[in-house]
Structure formats: C-alpha cells, structure tokens
C-alpha cells in the first residue's frame, strides 16, 4: 500500500485526503486517522471538492467526513447539497428505470438493470452513496431493432440514430449499446441498452451470458458477487480505471467476492484481474488472494495507472489509444495480438459514433468519404 505521507508529498494533500476517505469507507483505515490528518494539514478545500467531483466520489466523501469535527464548514455544506441533489436524482432514476422495464415488458423485450442504480443497491446497500448519472440495462442483441422501434414510438431520442438507420448491420456488429434520452421537467435522463460488454475493436468475443452465472438469461437478476467480471470489463477493459469511484467499486467487489460465488472467465480476463488486485492493494491495502500473481508487466502497468489516478486534475476519459495499448500488452500469444490488431483496423474503417453522433455524416456517401479521413486522423496522432 502507498503511504498517505508519500501521496501527500508526491501528489498533494488534497488527493491524499480523498484517498484516506476512501480507505476509511472501505474500513482499511480508522476514522480517527482521517481526523488527525485534517488537524495536521490545511488542504485547499476548493481543490478537495473539485477532485472529489472529478473522481465521482462526492457522496462517499460526505458520508465519510460528515461526522468529522474539523472539516471545513463550507465544504461540508457543499458536499451535503450535492448529496441531497444526487439522492433525488437517484430516486428519479429508479422510478424512470421501473417505467422503462414495464414498457419493455409490454413488448416482450426482456431487459435487466445493472451498474448505476443496481450496483448502488446490491454492493453499497444504499441508493445514494455511489455517484452515477445514467441508467444501464442488459438486452439481447436480437431484440435491438424492436427496442429501437419501441423507444422511438414512445418519444425517446436515440443517439446515433442516423448511423443505425443507414447501416443497422454495421451498427450491431461494431457498437455495444443503444443510447437514448428523454427530456422531462425534472431534467434529462439517459438510458444505455447494452447488448455486448465490449465493442468489436477490442476483439474479445465475449457475451453477457459468458461472464454471468451459467444458465443466466437476460431479465433475471444476479448478485454483487457476479459483478466481478462485469465491472472488470467495464472499469478495466473498456475504460481502464478512470477514477477513484471505479476503484472503490473494484475494492468492494473484491471484498465481497471473498465470500460470494462468482463466475470469472479467467482465460480472457486474467491479466485484468491481476491489475485489479495490484491497484486495490496499492490504493486501499485490500488483498485479493484469488488473483493471479503480479509479474513485472502487471506491476509496470499498475504503477502507471496509479500515477495517472493520483495526479488526475480533469474529468475526462482515458484515451482510446492507451486502452488499446494495455489490451495489446495483456493479450496472450501472437495470434491474440494479431486478432486485436485486425479488429482495430476494421473498426477504424467502419462508421461509428466518433463520426456520426448527430447529423454531421447523415448520408452513406459521407460515411464512405470519412473513412480515409478518419484513418489519417488516427495516424496523425502517432506522428
């Protein structure tokens, strides 16, 4: 585990304070250590809030620091306001998700809620502690055309609709979800219907049925222990551990999976399980005895990811190029690496959300024209 003193020296007392909050929440550090740290250090409280926002852990920080006597009063009020607002948002999302499930049931389209609301309740045992924004569902790929029709008929706006209409076959082959939203007096609500855990560019050939318990079917619930491969793919493979919220998810799952049965898919996720174990040990002092041993390659990747997390100052996604480099390093054997390389090239030449989020490339000839331009843009990044 990295000592808080070293984090403070190398990255600043603000991120050290937030990491200490996470450790207290995960019960790998005592609350009085947090109070002592605050008493002995005077962080920039505005930076503390901003970093908590960037790492999406504001409710967790509020829950951890609410009883501390020496917390900065304006920060405490700011965290409390967000906590209350997020609680209301989470409750509204819960209502919206229930209505969406009912709508799909009316049309015999099975969907299963996961991540967001579901993970908050099944893992954190609290709807409001885990910060989230949208609603995620698992759906069968063969149901997507009917699902899109139902969404449109009921007034939902689909992102990338022009791409779907122009080439449904390419869309279903290379994307992994359908994203839509509705605007209401209470605000804008985002829904994501995932029919695959990963996009084609990662060449993983893995389905939800592969990574959830045997005989699981879409529409049936699963336990927090079953989340380990799901979140390893979402936070690790797809997003490459972008925030401390992702890492607290992983830490809690590893703690939970020590007791619960889970279905792992070791042959495809083994390298990421080793990364999970290394990162939660370094950040939170949580051991995962079931994880593969950390060798030099894992340690090197883990150190880079830890450094990126602790120095993060801006809310942004990890670059796709970095995600693909790690995926390439963790693939076993030349054939798997070649498979990934071919998938990336094919994806580059296929219309996707990067080209047509709205109506910029509405017609097929524009998609075709964009392909060589997109390839040149990708090459330019590495020159």
C-alpha positions as a Markdown table, in Angstrom:
| # | Residue | x | y | z |
|---|---|---|---|---|
| 1 | Unk | 0.0 | 0.0 | 0.0 |
| 2 | Unk | 1.2 | 3.5 | -0.8 |
| 3 | Unk | 1.6 | 5.5 | 2.5 |
| 4 | Unk | -0.6 | 8.6 | 2.7 |
| 5 | Unk | 2.5 | 10.6 | 3.6 |
| 6 | Unk | 4.1 | 9.6 | 0.2 |
| 7 | Unk | 0.9 | 10.5 | -1.6 |
| 8 | Unk | 0.8 | 13.9 | 0.1 |
| 9 | Unk | 4.5 | 14.6 | -0.9 |
| 10 | Unk | 4.2 | 13.4 | -4.5 |
| 11 | Unk | 0.6 | 14.4 | -5.4 |
| 12 | Unk | -0.7 | 16.9 | -2.9 |
| 13 | Unk | -2.6 | 16.8 | 0.4 |
| 14 | Unk | -6.0 | 17.2 | -1.3 |
| 15 | Unk | -5.8 | 13.8 | -3.2 |
| 16 | Unk | -4.2 | 12.3 | -0.1 |
| 17 | Unk | -7.2 | 13.4 | 1.9 |
| 18 | Unk | -9.7 | 11.9 | -0.6 |
| 19 | Unk | -7.8 | 8.6 | -0.8 |
| 20 | Unk | -7.9 | 8.5 | 3.0 |
| 21 | Unk | -11.7 | 9.0 | 2.9 |
| 22 | Unk | -11.9 | 6.0 | 0.6 |
| 23 | Unk | -9.8 | 3.9 | 2.9 |
| 24 | Unk | -12.0 | 4.8 | 5.9 |
| 25 | Unk | -15.1 | 4.0 | 3.9 |
| 26 | Unk | -13.6 | 0.6 | 3.0 |
| 27 | Unk | -12.6 | 0.1 | 6.6 |
| 28 | Unk | -8.9 | -0.3 | 5.8 |
| 29 | Unk | -8.2 | 2.8 | 7.8 |
| 30 | Unk | -9.6 | 4.1 | 11.1 |
| 31 | Unk | -11.8 | 7.3 | 11.2 |
| 32 | Unk | -9.5 | 8.9 | 13.8 |
| 33 | Unk | -6.6 | 8.8 | 11.3 |
| 34 | Unk | -8.7 | 11.0 | 9.0 |
| 35 | Unk | -9.4 | 13.5 | 11.7 |
| 36 | Unk | -5.7 | 13.6 | 12.6 |
| 37 | Unk | -4.7 | 14.2 | 9.0 |
| 38 | Unk | -7.2 | 17.1 | 8.7 |
| 39 | Unk | -6.0 | 18.6 | 12.0 |
| 40 | Unk | -2.3 | 18.4 | 11.0 |
| 41 | Unk | -2.8 | 19.6 | 7.4 |
| 42 | Unk | -4.7 | 22.5 | 5.9 |
| 43 | Unk | -5.8 | 21.5 | 2.4 |
| 44 | Unk | -7.2 | 23.8 | -0.2 |
| 45 | Unk | -10.9 | 22.9 | 0.3 |
| 46 | Unk | -12.0 | 24.1 | -3.1 |
| 47 | Unk | -9.5 | 21.7 | -4.7 |
| 48 | Unk | -10.7 | 18.9 | -2.4 |
| 49 | Unk | -14.3 | 19.4 | -3.7 |
| 50 | Unk | -13.2 | 19.7 | -7.3 |
| 51 | Unk | -11.1 | 16.5 | -7.1 |
| 52 | Unk | -14.0 | 14.6 | -5.4 |
| 53 | Unk | -16.2 | 15.8 | -8.3 |
| 54 | Unk | -13.6 | 14.6 | -10.9 |
| 55 | Unk | -13.3 | 11.2 | -9.2 |
| 56 | Unk | -17.1 | 10.9 | -8.8 |
| 57 | Unk | -16.9 | 10.2 | -5.0 |
| 58 | Unk | -18.7 | 13.2 | -3.5 |
| 59 | Unk | -21.4 | 11.2 | -1.7 |
| 60 | Unk | -18.8 | 8.8 | -0.4 |
| 61 | Unk | -16.7 | 11.7 | 0.9 |
| 62 | Unk | -19.7 | 13.3 | 2.5 |
| 63 | Unk | -20.7 | 10.1 | 4.2 |
| 64 | Unk | -17.1 | 9.6 | 5.5 |
| 65 | Unk | -16.4 | 13.2 | 6.6 |
| 66 | Unk | -19.9 | 14.2 | 7.9 |
| 67 | Unk | -19.1 | 13.4 | 11.5 |
| 68 | Unk | -15.6 | 14.9 | 11.5 |
| 69 | Unk | -15.3 | 17.9 | 13.8 |
| 70 | Unk | -12.6 | 19.7 | 11.9 |
| 71 | Unk | -14.0 | 19.6 | 8.4 |
| 72 | Unk | -14.2 | 22.9 | 6.6 |
| 73 | Unk | -17.9 | 24.1 | 7.1 |
| 74 | Unk | -18.4 | 25.5 | 3.6 |
| 75 | Unk | -17.1 | 22.2 | 2.1 |
| 76 | Unk | -19.4 | 20.2 | 4.3 |
| 77 | Unk | -22.3 | 22.3 | 3.2 |
| 78 | Unk | -21.3 | 21.9 | -0.5 |
| 79 | Unk | -21.0 | 18.1 | -0.2 |
| 80 | Unk | -24.3 | 17.9 | 1.7 |
| 81 | Unk | -26.1 | 19.9 | -1.1 |
| 82 | Unk | -24.7 | 17.6 | -3.7 |
| 83 | Unk | -25.6 | 14.5 | -1.7 |
| 84 | Unk | -29.2 | 15.7 | -1.3 |
| 85 | Unk | -29.4 | 16.5 | -5.0 |
| 86 | Unk | -27.9 | 13.2 | -6.0 |
| 87 | Unk | -30.3 | 11.4 | -3.7 |
| 88 | Unk | -33.2 | 13.0 | -5.5 |
| 89 | Unk | -31.7 | 12.2 | -8.9 |
| 90 | Unk | -31.1 | 8.6 | -7.9 |
| 91 | Unk | -34.7 | 8.2 | -6.7 |
| 92 | Unk | -36.0 | 9.7 | -10.0 |
| 93 | Unk | -33.7 | 7.4 | -12.0 |
| 94 | Unk | -35.1 | 4.4 | -10.0 |
| 95 | Unk | -38.6 | 5.5 | -11.0 |
| 96 | Unk | -37.6 | 6.0 | -14.6 |
| 97 | Unk | -35.9 | 2.7 | -14.8 |
| 98 | Unk | -39.0 | 0.9 | -13.4 |
| 99 | Unk | -41.2 | 2.6 | -16.1 |
| 100 | Unk | -38.7 | 1.6 | -18.8 |
| 101 | Unk | -38.7 | -2.0 | -17.6 |
| 102 | Unk | -42.5 | -2.0 | -17.6 |
| 103 | Unk | -42.6 | -0.6 | -21.1 |
| 104 | Unk | -40.2 | -3.3 | -22.4 |
| 105 | Unk | -42.2 | -6.0 | -20.7 |
| 106 | Unk | -45.3 | -4.8 | -22.5 |
| 107 | Unk | -43.5 | -5.6 | -25.8 |
| 108 | Unk | -41.9 | -8.8 | -24.6 |
| 109 | Unk | -38.4 | -7.4 | -24.6 |
| 110 | Unk | -36.5 | -8.7 | -21.6 |
| 111 | Unk | -34.1 | -6.2 | -20.1 |
| 112 | Unk | -32.0 | -6.3 | -16.9 |
| 113 | Unk | -31.0 | -3.3 | -14.9 |
| 114 | Unk | -27.3 | -3.2 | -13.9 |
| 115 | Unk | -24.5 | -0.8 | -12.9 |
| 116 | Unk | -25.7 | 2.6 | -11.7 |
| 117 | Unk | -28.8 | 2.0 | -9.5 |
| 118 | Unk | -28.5 | -1.7 | -9.3 |
| 119 | Unk | -24.8 | -1.7 | -8.3 |
| 120 | Unk | -25.5 | 1.0 | -5.7 |
| 121 | Unk | -28.1 | -1.1 | -4.0 |
| 122 | Unk | -26.6 | -4.5 | -4.4 |
| 123 | Unk | -23.0 | -3.5 | -3.5 |
| 124 | Unk | -23.2 | -0.3 | -1.5 |
| 125 | Unk | -26.6 | -1.2 | 0.1 |
| 126 | Unk | -27.5 | 2.5 | -0.4 |
| 127 | Unk | -29.0 | 4.2 | -3.5 |
| 128 | Unk | -27.2 | 7.5 | -2.9 |
| 129 | Unk | -23.6 | 6.7 | -1.8 |
| 130 | Unk | -22.3 | 5.7 | -5.3 |
| 131 | Unk | -22.3 | 8.7 | -7.7 |
| 132 | Unk | -23.9 | 7.8 | -11.1 |
| 133 | Unk | -25.6 | 9.6 | -13.9 |
| 134 | Unk | -27.4 | 7.3 | -16.3 |
| 135 | Unk | -29.4 | 4.1 | -16.3 |
| 136 | Unk | -27.8 | 0.9 | -17.8 |
| 137 | Unk | -29.7 | -2.2 | -19.0 |
| 138 | Unk | -28.6 | -5.5 | -20.5 |
| 139 | Unk | -30.7 | -6.5 | -23.5 |
| 140 | Unk | -30.4 | -9.3 | -26.1 |
| 141 | Unk | -28.8 | -8.3 | -29.4 |
| 142 | Unk | -31.6 | -9.8 | -31.5 |
| 143 | Unk | -34.1 | -7.5 | -29.6 |
| 144 | Unk | -32.3 | -4.3 | -30.5 |
| 145 | Unk | -34.3 | -3.5 | -33.7 |
| 146 | Unk | -37.6 | -3.9 | -31.9 |
| 147 | Unk | -36.3 | -2.0 | -28.9 |
| 148 | Unk | -35.3 | 1.0 | -31.1 |
| 149 | Unk | -38.8 | 1.0 | -32.6 |
| 150 | Unk | -40.4 | 1.0 | -29.1 |
| 151 | Unk | -38.2 | 3.8 | -27.9 |
| 152 | Unk | -39.0 | 6.0 | -31.0 |
| 153 | Unk | -42.7 | 5.3 | -30.7 |
| 154 | Unk | -42.7 | 6.4 | -27.1 |
| 155 | Unk | -40.8 | 9.7 | -27.6 |
| 156 | Unk | -37.3 | 8.8 | -26.7 |
| 157 | Unk | -34.4 | 10.3 | -28.7 |
| 158 | Unk | -31.7 | 7.9 | -29.8 |
| 159 | Unk | -28.1 | 8.9 | -30.2 |
| 160 | Unk | -26.5 | 7.8 | -33.4 |
| 161 | Unk | -29.9 | 7.1 | -35.0 |
| 162 | Unk | -28.7 | 8.1 | -38.4 |
| 163 | Unk | -25.9 | 5.6 | -38.1 |
| 164 | Unk | -28.3 | 2.8 | -37.0 |
| 165 | Unk | -30.8 | 3.6 | -39.9 |
| 166 | Unk | -28.1 | 3.8 | -42.5 |
| 167 | Unk | -26.4 | 0.5 | -41.6 |
| 168 | Unk | -28.1 | -1.5 | -38.9 |
| 169 | Unk | -25.9 | -4.5 | -39.6 |
| 170 | Unk | -22.6 | -2.5 | -39.1 |
| 171 | Unk | -24.1 | -0.8 | -36.0 |
| 172 | Unk | -24.9 | -4.1 | -34.4 |
| 173 | Unk | -21.6 | -5.7 | -35.4 |
| 174 | Unk | -19.4 | -2.9 | -34.1 |
| 175 | Unk | -21.2 | -1.0 | -31.3 |
| 176 | Unk | -22.1 | -2.4 | -27.9 |
| 177 | Unk | -25.1 | -0.4 | -26.9 |
| 178 | Unk | -28.0 | 1.8 | -27.8 |
| 179 | Unk | -28.1 | 5.1 | -26.0 |
| 180 | Unk | -31.2 | 7.3 | -25.8 |
| 181 | Unk | -32.6 | 10.0 | -23.6 |
| 182 | Unk | -35.8 | 11.8 | -22.7 |
| 183 | Unk | -36.3 | 15.4 | -21.6 |
| 184 | Unk | -38.7 | 16.0 | -18.7 |
| 185 | Unk | -39.5 | 18.9 | -16.4 |
| 186 | Unk | -37.2 | 17.1 | -13.8 |
| 187 | Unk | -34.3 | 17.1 | -16.3 |
| 188 | Unk | -32.7 | 15.0 | -18.9 |
| 189 | Unk | -32.4 | 11.2 | -18.3 |
| 190 | Unk | -30.0 | 9.0 | -20.2 |
| 191 | Unk | -30.6 | 5.3 | -20.8 |
| 192 | Unk | -28.0 | 2.8 | -22.2 |
| 193 | Unk | -29.1 | -0.6 | -23.5 |
| 194 | Unk | -26.0 | -2.8 | -23.7 |
| 195 | Unk | -26.2 | -5.9 | -25.9 |
| 196 | Unk | -22.5 | -6.6 | -25.7 |
| 197 | Unk | -20.0 | -5.9 | -22.8 |
| 198 | Unk | -17.4 | -4.6 | -25.3 |
| 199 | Unk | -17.2 | -3.1 | -28.8 |
| 200 | Unk | -15.8 | -5.0 | -31.7 |
| 201 | Unk | -12.5 | -3.0 | -31.7 |
| 202 | Unk | -11.3 | -4.9 | -28.5 |
| 203 | Unk | -11.8 | -8.3 | -30.3 |
| 204 | Unk | -12.8 | -10.1 | -27.0 |
| 205 | Unk | -15.6 | -12.3 | -28.3 |
| 206 | Unk | -17.4 | -12.4 | -25.0 |
| 207 | Unk | -21.1 | -12.0 | -24.2 |
| 208 | Unk | -23.1 | -11.3 | -21.0 |
| 209 | Unk | -24.0 | -14.9 | -21.0 |
| 210 | Unk | -20.3 | -15.9 | -20.9 |
| 211 | Unk | -19.5 | -13.7 | -17.9 |
| 212 | Unk | -22.6 | -14.2 | -15.7 |
| 213 | Unk | -23.5 | -17.4 | -13.9 |
| 214 | Unk | -24.3 | -20.4 | -16.0 |
| 215 | Unk | -27.9 | -20.6 | -17.3 |
| 216 | Unk | -28.4 | -16.9 | -16.6 |
| 217 | Unk | -30.9 | -15.2 | -19.0 |
| 218 | Unk | -31.5 | -11.5 | -19.8 |
| 219 | Unk | -34.2 | -10.2 | -17.5 |
| 220 | Unk | -33.0 | -12.3 | -14.5 |
| 221 | Unk | -31.2 | -10.7 | -11.5 |
| 222 | Unk | -27.7 | -11.5 | -10.3 |
| 223 | Unk | -25.7 | -10.9 | -7.1 |
| 224 | Unk | -23.0 | -8.4 | -6.3 |
| 225 | Unk | -20.5 | -11.3 | -6.4 |
| 226 | Unk | -21.4 | -11.9 | -10.0 |
| 227 | Unk | -20.4 | -8.3 | -10.8 |
| 228 | Unk | -16.7 | -9.0 | -10.7 |
| 229 | Unk | -16.2 | -9.9 | -14.4 |
| 230 | Unk | -18.8 | -7.4 | -15.4 |
| 231 | Unk | -17.1 | -4.5 | -13.7 |
| 232 | Unk | -13.6 | -5.8 | -14.6 |
| 233 | Unk | -14.7 | -5.5 | -18.2 |
| 234 | Unk | -16.4 | -2.1 | -17.8 |
| 235 | Unk | -13.9 | -0.4 | -15.5 |
| 236 | Unk | -10.8 | -2.2 | -16.7 |
| 237 | Unk | -11.0 | -3.5 | -20.3 |
| 238 | Unk | -13.3 | -0.7 | -21.7 |
| 239 | Unk | -12.5 | 2.4 | -19.5 |
| 240 | Unk | -9.0 | 1.4 | -18.0 |
| 241 | Unk | -9.7 | 2.5 | -14.4 |
| 242 | Unk | -10.6 | 6.2 | -15.0 |
| 243 | Unk | -11.5 | 7.3 | -11.4 |
| 244 | Unk | -11.4 | 6.6 | -7.7 |
| 245 | Unk | -15.1 | 5.7 | -7.9 |
| 246 | Unk | -14.2 | 2.9 | -10.2 |
| 247 | Unk | -11.5 | 1.7 | -7.8 |
| 248 | Unk | -13.8 | 1.7 | -4.8 |
| 249 | Unk | -16.3 | -0.3 | -6.8 |
| 250 | Unk | -13.5 | -2.8 | -7.5 |
| 251 | Unk | -12.3 | -2.9 | -4.0 |
| 252 | Unk | -15.7 | -3.6 | -2.6 |
| 253 | Unk | -16.3 | -6.3 | -5.2 |
| 254 | Unk | -13.0 | -8.0 | -4.2 |
| 255 | Unk | -14.0 | -7.8 | -0.6 |
| 256 | Unk | -17.5 | -9.2 | -1.4 |
| 257 | Unk | -16.2 | -11.9 | -3.8 |
| 258 | Unk | -14.0 | -13.4 | -1.0 |
| 259 | Unk | -17.4 | -14.7 | 0.4 |
| 260 | Unk | -19.7 | -15.0 | -2.6 |
| 261 | Unk | -19.6 | -17.4 | -5.5 |
| 262 | Unk | -18.7 | -15.8 | -8.9 |
| 263 | Unk | -18.2 | -16.8 | -12.5 |
| 264 | Unk | -14.9 | -15.4 | -13.7 |
| 265 | Unk | -13.8 | -16.2 | -17.3 |
| 266 | Unk | -10.2 | -16.3 | -16.2 |
| 267 | Unk | -8.8 | -17.1 | -19.7 |
| 268 | Unk | -9.8 | -13.8 | -21.1 |
| 269 | Unk | -9.7 | -11.5 | -18.0 |
| 270 | Unk | -6.8 | -13.0 | -16.1 |
| 271 | Unk | -4.5 | -10.0 | -16.8 |
| 272 | Unk | -7.1 | -7.5 | -15.7 |
| 273 | Unk | -7.8 | -9.5 | -12.5 |
| 274 | Unk | -4.1 | -9.2 | -11.7 |
| 275 | Unk | -4.3 | -5.5 | -12.4 |
| 276 | Unk | -7.4 | -5.2 | -10.1 |
| 277 | Unk | -5.5 | -6.9 | -7.3 |
| 278 | Unk | -2.4 | -4.7 | -7.7 |
| 279 | Unk | -4.4 | -1.5 | -7.8 |
| 280 | Unk | -6.6 | -2.1 | -4.8 |
| 281 | Unk | -3.6 | -3.3 | -2.8 |
| 282 | Unk | -1.7 | -0.1 | -3.6 |
| 283 | Unk | -4.6 | 2.3 | -3.1 |
| 284 | Unk | -6.6 | 0.7 | -0.3 |
| 285 | Unk | -4.5 | -2.1 | 1.2 |
| 286 | Unk | -7.0 | -4.8 | 0.2 |
| 287 | Unk | -5.7 | -8.2 | -0.5 |
| 288 | Unk | -7.1 | -10.4 | -3.2 |
| 289 | Unk | -5.7 | -13.9 | -2.6 |
| 290 | Unk | -7.6 | -15.4 | -5.6 |
| 291 | Unk | -6.0 | -13.1 | -8.2 |
| 292 | Unk | -3.1 | -14.2 | -10.5 |
| 293 | Unk | 0.3 | -13.3 | -9.2 |
| 294 | Unk | 1.6 | -9.8 | -10.2 |
| 295 | Unk | 4.6 | -10.1 | -12.5 |
| 296 | Unk | 6.7 | -7.4 | -13.9 |
| 297 | Unk | 4.3 | -6.5 | -16.7 |
| 298 | Unk | 1.4 | -6.1 | -14.3 |
| 299 | Unk | 3.4 | -4.1 | -11.8 |
| 300 | Unk | 4.6 | -1.7 | -14.6 |
| 301 | Unk | 1.0 | -1.2 | -15.9 |
| 302 | Unk | -0.3 | -0.8 | -12.3 |
| 303 | Unk | 2.3 | 1.8 | -11.4 |
| 304 | Unk | 1.3 | 3.9 | -14.5 |
| 305 | Unk | -2.4 | 3.6 | -13.8 |
| 306 | Unk | -1.9 | 4.5 | -10.1 |
| 307 | Unk | 0.2 | 7.6 | -11.1 |
| 308 | Unk | -2.5 | 8.7 | -13.5 |
| 309 | Unk | -5.3 | 8.3 | -11.0 |
| 310 | Unk | -3.5 | 10.3 | -8.3 |
| 311 | Unk | -2.4 | 13.2 | -10.5 |
| 312 | Unk | -5.7 | 13.4 | -12.3 |
| 313 | Unk | -6.9 | 17.1 | -12.5 |
| 314 | Unk | -9.5 | 17.0 | -15.2 |
| 315 | Unk | -12.7 | 14.9 | -15.7 |
| 316 | Unk | -12.0 | 13.1 | -18.9 |
| 317 | Unk | -12.0 | 9.6 | -20.4 |
| 318 | Unk | -8.7 | 7.6 | -20.7 |
| 319 | Unk | -7.6 | 7.9 | -24.3 |
| 320 | Unk | -8.6 | 5.0 | -26.5 |
| 321 | Unk | -5.1 | 4.6 | -27.7 |
| 322 | Unk | -4.0 | 4.0 | -24.1 |
| 323 | Unk | -6.8 | 1.5 | -23.5 |
| 324 | Unk | -5.8 | -0.4 | -26.7 |
| 325 | Unk | -2.1 | -0.4 | -25.8 |
| 326 | Unk | -2.9 | -2.1 | -22.4 |
| 327 | Unk | -5.2 | -4.5 | -24.1 |
| 328 | Unk | -2.4 | -5.4 | -26.6 |
| 329 | Unk | 0.1 | -5.9 | -23.7 |
| 330 | Unk | -2.3 | -8.2 | -21.8 |
| 331 | Unk | -3.2 | -10.4 | -24.8 |
| 332 | Unk | -1.6 | -13.8 | -24.6 |
| 333 | Unk | 0.2 | -15.1 | -27.7 |
| 334 | Unk | 0.8 | -13.7 | -31.1 |
| 335 | Unk | -2.5 | -14.9 | -32.6 |
| 336 | Unk | -4.5 | -13.0 | -30.0 |
| 337 | Unk | -2.4 | -9.8 | -30.6 |
| 338 | Unk | -2.9 | -10.1 | -34.3 |
| 339 | Unk | -6.7 | -10.7 | -33.8 |
| 340 | Unk | -6.8 | -7.4 | -31.8 |
| 341 | Unk | -4.8 | -5.5 | -34.4 |
| 342 | Unk | -7.1 | -6.7 | -37.2 |
| 343 | Unk | -10.2 | -5.7 | -35.2 |
| 344 | Unk | -8.8 | -2.2 | -34.6 |
| 345 | Unk | -8.1 | -1.7 | -38.3 |
| 346 | Unk | -11.6 | -2.9 | -39.2 |
| 347 | Unk | -13.2 | -0.6 | -36.6 |
| 348 | Unk | -11.3 | 2.4 | -38.0 |
| 349 | Unk | -12.7 | 1.8 | -41.4 |
| 350 | Unk | -16.3 | 1.3 | -40.1 |
| 351 | Unk | -18.7 | 4.2 | -39.4 |
| 352 | Unk | -19.1 | 4.7 | -35.7 |
| 353 | Unk | -20.2 | 7.1 | -33.0 |
| 354 | Unk | -17.0 | 9.1 | -33.5 |
| 355 | Unk | -18.2 | 10.1 | -36.9 |
| 356 | Unk | -21.9 | 10.4 | -36.6 |
| 357 | Unk | -23.1 | 11.4 | -33.1 |
| 358 | Unk | -25.6 | 13.8 | -34.6 |
| 359 | Unk | -26.3 | 14.5 | -38.3 |
| 360 | Unk | -22.9 | 15.6 | -39.5 |
| 361 | Unk | -22.4 | 12.4 | -41.6 |
| 362 | Unk | -26.1 | 11.7 | -42.3 |
| 363 | Unk | -25.7 | 10.1 | -45.7 |
| 364 | Unk | -23.8 | 6.9 | -46.7 |
| 365 | Unk | -21.5 | 8.6 | -49.2 |
| 366 | Unk | -20.4 | 10.9 | -46.3 |
| 367 | Unk | -19.6 | 7.8 | -44.2 |
| 368 | Unk | -17.5 | 6.4 | -47.0 |
| 369 | Unk | -15.8 | 9.7 | -47.6 |
| 370 | Unk | -15.0 | 9.9 | -43.9 |
| 371 | Unk | -13.2 | 6.6 | -43.7 |
| 372 | Unk | -9.9 | 7.6 | -45.2 |
| 373 | Unk | -10.0 | 10.9 | -43.4 |
| 374 | Unk | -10.6 | 9.1 | -40.1 |
| 375 | Unk | -7.6 | 6.8 | -40.8 |
| 376 | Unk | -5.4 | 9.8 | -41.5 |
| 377 | Unk | -6.5 | 11.4 | -38.2 |
| 378 | Unk | -5.6 | 8.2 | -36.3 |
| 379 | Unk | -2.2 | 8.1 | -38.0 |
| 380 | Unk | -1.5 | 11.8 | -37.3 |
| 381 | Unk | -1.8 | 11.2 | -33.5 |
| 382 | Unk | 1.2 | 8.9 | -33.6 |
| 383 | Unk | 3.5 | 11.0 | -35.9 |
